[in-house]
Amino acid sequence: MEERKIIFFDGVCNLCNGFIDYVINRDKNKSIFYTTLQSDLAKAKLKDYNISLETEYTTIYYYANNKLYSKSSAILQIFLQLSTFHKITSRIFWIIPKFIRDGFYSFIAKNRYRFFGKKETCRLPTEQEKKQFL
């Protein structure tokens, strides 16, 4: 995989899209790239990590520094790329054991459409965002 930092997210999930908007607005260096889990690119890239994407898109993935992170670890790694406040928050949450963080993450992910709704189609980037979407 290339040296780009890439977030793989569910393109029809309102919560996921809100999170991507949040990151885009705070990624001052515009160093993070984005693609939906429904894309052919995501399916090809994640296959290298034995992750098969068929119809289940409940996990966010973050690729950086030749490592692939998932679930809460992906979120916390992404936060390390943002402001000082986000970096401190991330370091605090790393203290919580992964099984607890991921348990909470999985509960939200399983119910995200019910709690936050979903779109009929994947998110389309704005003109300003197009350079960051793969």
ROZA-654332 format. One record per residue (C-alpha): x, y, z. Coordinates in steps of 0.02 Angstrom, whole numbers. Layout:
N
      c1      c2      c3
       X       Y       Z
...
//
This chain:
134
      c1      c2      c3
       0       0       0
      59     177     -31
     125     291     103
     -38     388     112
    -140     395     271
    -310     326     221
    -475     313     313
    -591     176     249
    -770     212     304
    -951     160     272
   -1007     281     137
   -1193     270     174
   -1183     286     364
   -1233     457     430
   -1124     436     585
    -974     386     479
    -999     531     359
   -1015     650     505
    -851     584     574
    -767     607     404
    -831     787     395
    -763     814     571
    -591     749     523
    -585     844     358
    -622    1007     449
    -483     976     575
    -349     899     463
    -259    1064     436
    -119     985     333
    -242     890     223
    -132     738     247
    -271     610     267
    -358     529     119
    -529     446     116
    -621     307      28
    -781     214      63
    -782      32     112
    -900       4     -34
    -767      58    -160
    -666     -62    -266
    -509      21    -200
    -554     -22     -19
    -596    -201     -65
    -430    -222    -155
    -323    -136     -22
    -403    -222     127
    -392    -392      43
    -204    -378      72
    -247    -389     258
    -366    -537     235
    -517    -424     259
    -659    -469     143
    -790    -334     116
    -950    -406      49
   -1099    -322     131
   -1043    -288     308
    -964    -118     333
    -968    -101     522
    -784     -63     548
    -686      93     510
    -507      61     456
    -360     180     457
    -201     144     362
     -43     240     413
     142     202     425
     121      31     344
      -3     -23     479
    -190     -51     471
    -293      -2     623
    -476     -44     652
    -621       5     764
    -573     111     916
    -387      99     877
    -420     176     706
    -517     321     784
    -380     353     913
    -242     345     780
    -339     470     673
    -356     586     824
    -166     584     841
    -159     672     670
    -268     817     724
    -251     958     853
    -162     952    1021
    -331     930    1106
    -367     775     999
    -194     705    1032
    -217     722    1220
    -391     647    1210
    -324     502    1109
    -185     466    1233
    -310     467    1377
    -424     342    1289
    -276     226    1249
    -275     189    1436
    -443     101    1421
    -417     -83    1376
    -447    -121    1192
    -582    -250    1227
    -684    -117    1319
    -653      17    1186
    -695    -104    1046
    -847    -171    1139
    -918       5    1148
    -868      36     967
    -954    -126     910
   -1115     -83    1002
   -1124      87     916
   -1073      13     747
   -1205    -123     757
   -1341       5     793
   -1277     154     694
   -1412     152     560
   -1548     143     691
   -1470     281     797
   -1407     396     659
   -1489     340     496
   -1412     304     328
   -1402     378     154
   -1465     295      -4
   -1297     317     -91
   -1117     345     -40
   -1055     517       6
    -994     628    -135
    -848     744     -94
    -862     931    -122
    -750    1015    -250
    -627    1062    -112
    -624     884     -45
    -601     792    -210
    -411     790    -199
    -421     692     -37
    -546     559     -94
    -473     408    -180
//
